[in-house]
Amino acid sequence: MAARSKARKRALDVLFEADQRERPALDVLAERLTTPGTQTALPQYSADLVEGVAAHQAQIDELISTYSRGWTLERMPAVDRAVLRIGTYEILFRDEVPDAVAVDEAVELARALSTDDSPTFVNGLLGRLVELKPTLLA
């Protein structure tokens, strides 16, 4: 697994934990960074992703809610929420990450960690955001 793929998985772990514990993601991130022995398990790119998602979470969640057909954010599996938040953040706010890479990485995380239907759902939703990206950032 490539370094950025591992970093995305670690960021997903933090976002998922924050969601499950109903705590701010930045608090969970801070715990991970200050707990002895955990610093090496959390690459800098993971922290960057968590911080970026947290900084833009209201906008990210609004977009996910708006463009997910038939699913409210609350109804989605928590893993899918975290995957979609990371994917949306990378698509909209990380110019150095090609959109196709952000979508593919999100789909792979969903395939490995969520339901059988999740990869198709994640691919469709993030693909739609890629199509709309020029108007979303205007």
Summary of the structure (lengths in Angstrom):
residues: 138
radius of gyration: 14.0
end to end distance: 35.0
largest distance: 44.1
contacts: 421
relative contact order: 0.13
helix: 76%
strand: 0%
